[in-house]
Amino acid sequence: MENDVKLYLVMAMRKPAFDASVIAPHKAFLDALRAQGRLHLTGSFSDGSGGAYVLCNVDDLEQARAIVATDPLALQDCSELSVHEWNTR
């Protein structure tokens, strides 16, 4: 990706009351983002503590946060989600 492309790193850390039934809807959410051209990269942490995904083709941090607010992980309050504008090099 070019350096002038804005990327948004979303950290998703599981809460103690994490419910595994949210995983399938979360993956469907990510698949929809990918189909829209808004998902650059995604993955889980090997220790099971959560994962991260990178949004692209998003106007600004506010729009990135609005997208993340619709993630089933957020809607079901299973994970702590934080969104960061990510300057890569």
C-alpha positions as CSV (number, residue, x, y, z in Angstrom):
1,M,0.0,0.0,0.0
2,E,1.1,3.5,-0.6
3,N,2.2,5.6,2.3
4,D,-0.6,8.2,1.8
5,V,-3.3,5.6,2.3
6,K,-4.9,5.9,5.7
7,L,-5.1,2.7,7.6
8,Y,-6.9,2.1,10.9
9,L,-5.7,-0.6,13.3
10,V,-8.5,-2.2,15.4
11,M,-7.4,-4.0,18.5
12,A,-10.0,-6.5,19.8
13,M,-9.1,-7.8,23.3
14,R,-11.4,-10.4,24.8
15,K,-13.2,-9.6,28.0
16,P,-13.3,-12.2,30.8
17,A,-17.0,-13.0,29.9
18,F,-16.1,-13.6,26.2
19,D,-18.8,-15.7,24.5
20,A,-17.4,-17.9,21.7
21,S,-20.8,-17.8,19.9
22,V,-19.9,-14.3,18.7
23,I,-17.0,-15.6,16.6
24,A,-19.1,-16.7,13.6
25,P,-21.0,-13.3,13.4
26,H,-17.7,-11.5,13.8
27,K,-16.1,-13.4,10.9
28,A,-19.2,-12.7,8.8
29,F,-18.8,-9.0,9.7
30,L,-15.1,-9.1,8.5
31,D,-16.1,-10.9,5.3
32,A,-18.6,-8.2,4.6
33,L,-15.9,-5.5,5.1
34,R,-13.6,-7.5,2.8
35,A,-16.3,-7.6,0.1
36,Q,-16.7,-3.8,0.5
37,G,-12.9,-3.3,0.0
38,R,-12.5,-2.0,3.6
39,L,-10.6,-4.8,5.2
40,H,-6.8,-4.9,4.6
41,L,-5.7,-7.5,7.1
42,T,-7.1,-9.5,10.0
43,G,-5.9,-12.2,12.4
44,S,-6.1,-13.5,15.9
45,F,-3.4,-13.7,18.6
46,S,-1.9,-17.1,19.2
47,D,-2.5,-16.8,23.0
48,G,-6.2,-16.5,22.6
49,S,-6.4,-13.0,24.1
50,G,-8.0,-11.5,21.0
51,G,-6.9,-10.2,17.7
52,A,-6.7,-7.2,15.4
53,Y,-7.9,-6.1,12.0
54,V,-6.8,-3.2,9.7
55,L,-9.4,-1.1,7.9
56,C,-8.6,0.7,4.7
57,N,-10.7,2.9,2.3
58,V,-12.2,4.7,5.2
59,D,-12.6,8.5,5.2
60,D,-11.4,9.2,8.7
61,L,-11.0,8.0,12.3
62,E,-14.7,8.9,13.0
63,Q,-15.9,6.7,10.2
64,A,-13.6,3.9,11.3
65,R,-15.0,4.1,14.8
66,A,-18.5,4.0,13.4
67,I,-17.8,0.8,11.5
68,V,-16.2,-0.8,14.5
69,A,-19.2,0.0,16.6
70,T,-21.2,-2.3,14.4
71,D,-18.8,-5.3,14.9
72,P,-20.6,-8.1,16.8
73,L,-17.8,-8.1,19.3
74,A,-18.8,-4.6,20.2
75,L,-22.6,-5.1,19.9
76,Q,-22.4,-8.2,22.2
77,D,-19.9,-6.5,24.5
78,C,-17.5,-9.5,24.3
79,S,-14.3,-7.6,23.5
80,E,-12.7,-4.3,24.3
81,L,-12.2,-2.6,20.8
82,S,-9.9,0.3,20.2
83,V,-9.4,2.1,16.9
84,H,-6.1,3.8,16.0
85,E,-5.1,5.7,12.8
86,W,-2.0,3.7,11.9
87,N,1.0,5.3,10.2
88,T,2.9,2.6,8.4
89,R,6.2,2.7,6.7
